[in-house]
């Protein structure tokens, strides 16, 4: 069992940039992710550090709020929770890629400039 013992002062650092954006995986059921994580003895934070993503992403996948994720994140999660990829995820190649925003860019700023 792998346990993270060394804590960085500001969390686990910046999440890994994901480059495999062509294929997206849809979560069949969030139950195997949570049960697999708990059976391996990982907290959400530990699994997030192993997968190089945020704890919020793991939580969203487990609760069903996040229905799709990138192919490489899905494979990494399945590797660490010791589950088959087909058991937890399914490929969704026909759907449009989800838009990822950081909430910082809004149209209200540009509309204020043009109104003045």
Order of alpha helices (4+ residues) and beta strands (2+ residues): beta-alpha-alpha-alpha-beta-alpha-alpha-beta-alpha
